[in-house]
């Protein structure tokens, strides 16, 4: 019987000393000292012993009970003091751990800056569909039926029944599709800025299949190429600063005549030639005077009104900006937080 009491004592002390919770300590007390506790039940067995065995067994039982009770009290005092100490050490005025904060994506930052720059000279921001009719994307912009841009290797076509007048449905390959839509409003003069997603089947260091483009259109009386040149120079100076060099060279676009390509010196190699630019210059995009046929499609008399237009990729001009040395356009959409957090 004495051995049973000693084994029970060792078991109880082990549990008591290991616990770190007042709640668990109370459960241990009930387990051994409760009404149906292990020690309580063992005490009842003592009454069944002979008169000779009872005194010694009773002495051991009382000693075990005393030890367990004292150990529980000591542990309770220890845990209570520890809890109070922890509570008292809490400084409620101490700043907490700040959660990580995000910020606008680089492309969104660029779109907002572009909008602000052109807003200063009177351009109004407009939005037009990204899923567009072929007529607005190509026909109204003076593209012939056999133009390579209308091939499904260049443009994404939607599986939808073509319209008898508007033709098939496409993911708009350029924001230029908003030009005629703006003209059809019949609210002259026009000074419109359209920024939207565009889609083309190209993917390399300077192209992605989805990209953002901004389109500027100005139409009114006596609008000339000098107005276009002044607008382009204003944007380059405002966005890139004085250290970058821009150039305009003759080109051909279906919807402008005359047409120009606008280039700017590379911000990675500063004109020396690198993987991104090849020869020191980066193409910003196209520009030119709105073609008379496009004006007619928009319901505007080309004998009375003239205008200019330009369309550039947001990501491309972002790559050319001073201080942002990006040599692969695709990194902007790679979800690399270590990269994106820098900006």
C-alpha positions, 0 to 999 in steps of 0.5 A: 500500500505504501508503494502505491502512495509513493508512486502516486506522489511521484506522478502528481509531483511530475505533472505539477512541476511541468505545468505552466498554467493555473487552469491545468494546475487546477485540473491536476488538483482535482485529478488527485485530491478531488472527491473522486481523485486518485489519492482520495480513492486510495485513502478509502482503501486504507480503511480495508487494511488490518488493524496492524497495517492501518497506522503505517499506511495512514501515516504515509497517506497523510504525508503524501497528501501534505506534500501534494497540497504544498507543491500545488500551493507553491506552484500556484503562487509561482504562476500567479506571480509570473502572470502579474509580472508579465502583466505589469511589464506591458507598456501600453504606450509602446508602439505596436508592430506596424503591418506592411503597407503596399503602394501603387504599382509602377504602371499605375504611378506612371499613368497618374503622372501622364494624366497630370502632365497632359491635364496641365495643358487641357487634355481631358481623360477618356476611356474606350472599350478594350474589347472592340469592333474591328471597324473601330480598331482598323477600318475607321483608321484607314487600314486596308483589308489585307493589312498585316495588323489584321492577321490573327498572328498579330491581333487577338480575335474574339470567338464571336459572330462578326457584325455585318457592318462592324466586322469581328470582335478583337482585343483592341491592339491600340488606343487609337480605336478611341479616336473615331469614337471621340469624333462621333461625339461631335463636340469640337474642338477635341483635346482627348487623352485615352489611357487603356490596356492593349493586346498584341501577340508579342513577348520579349524584353521590350514587349508584353502581350498585354500592355498599357498605351496612352493616346492623345488626339487634338482636333480643331481649326488651324491645328498644325504640325507645330502644335504636335511638336510643341506638345511632344516637347512639353511631355518629354521635358516634363516626364523625362527631364532635361538630360534625355534627348528626344528625336522625331523622324518621318515614318508611316502609319495608316491613320496619320499623314504625315507620320512620325516616330518619336524616339528618346535616348536610352536610360540604361546605356545613355545612348551607347547601345545595350540589350534593351535599345540595341543602338542607343535609342528607344522608340516611344511610339508614333505620332502624326497629323490625323489622316483626312480619311479618319476624320471623314469616318468620324464625321468631321470635314477635313477641309475645315478641321485638322488635328494630330494624334500620338500613341505611346506605351506606358510601360515603354516610357516608364522604362526610359525614365531616369532612375528606373533602370529596367532592362526587361519589360516583363519584370513589371508583371513578375510579382517580384515584391523585392523589385516592386517595393523599391518604387 
